[in-house]
Amino acid sequence: MKAASVCTVLGMTLISGALLAATTGVTGAMPSRIEARFEALDTDANGRIAPREAEADAGLAQHFGDIDRDGDGELSWREFRSHAMPGNQLILSER
């Protein structure tokens, strides 16, 4: 029984590591790139992206209303990140 528990924990650890690597890349480069893009778009450095700031990225501006989940008229880091991660439709330009 103890061996089964160790195998289960080891298996879960390996799966978690694989999921983390698939999501963030081995070096964590994807989140860093997304964070850098957020900071570049947040020109007033208030931690939120307003519609006028989003105009610098055509894809972001086009989908702004869909990404603004709480409807407050600005994109939080969480809203931005959730749509900028791989597998989502939003494609950030490389300006």
N, C-alpha and C positions, 0 to 999 in steps of 0.2 A: 504494500500500500504506500509506503514511504517513497519507493522508487517511482511509482506512478505520479505522485505529487510533484516530485522533482522534474520528471519529464513534462508534466503539464506546465509548470512554471517556466521551464526552459523553452518549451514550444511557444508559449505566449510571449516571452521576451523576444524570441526570434521574429515572430510575426509582427510585433510592435515595431521592432527595428526596421523591418522591411517596409512597413507602411510609412514610417517616418522618412526613410530614405526616398521612397517613391514620391512623397508629398513635397519634401523640401530639397531634395537632391542630397548627395553625399556630404557636401560642404555647407549646405544651408544657403546656397547661392540664390535660389528663387525668392525666398522671403526678403533677402537683402535687396534684391533688384526691385521687388515690389515696394518695399519701404522707401527706397531711394526715389522711385517714380512718384510715390505719394508725396514725399517731401518736396520734390521739384514742382509738382502741381499746386501744392499748398503755399502759394506765393506770399501770403500774409502770415504764415507760420502760426496759425491759430489751432492747428490740429484737425481741421476740417476743410473739405473742398467745396467751395461755393460753385454755382453754375457758371459764373464768369471765369473761374479758375479752370473748370473742366473744359472750357472751349479750346484750351491748348492741346487737347487730345480728342480728335474727331470721334473715335469709338466711344470714349467715355461720355462725351457730350450727348451723343446719340442715344445712349442707354441710361442717362442720368436718372430719369424718373423711375426706371425699373430697379436701379441699384439703391436708390434712396428708400430703403425699406420702411423707415419710421416716418417718412413723409415730412421731415422737418426742413427740407429745402437745401440741405448740405449733406455731404458724404463723410461719415466718420471713418476712422481707420478700419474698424471692423467691417463696415459695409464695403469699403473699397477692397480690402483684402479678400473678402469672401468671393468677390466676383473677379478678382485678378489672378487667383490661383489656377493652376493647370486643371483643365477639365471644364472650366466655365466658358461661356461664350465671349466674354469681354476680352478683347485683344488690345493691349496697350501699345501705342506706337513708341518708337525708340528715340524720341526727340531729346 
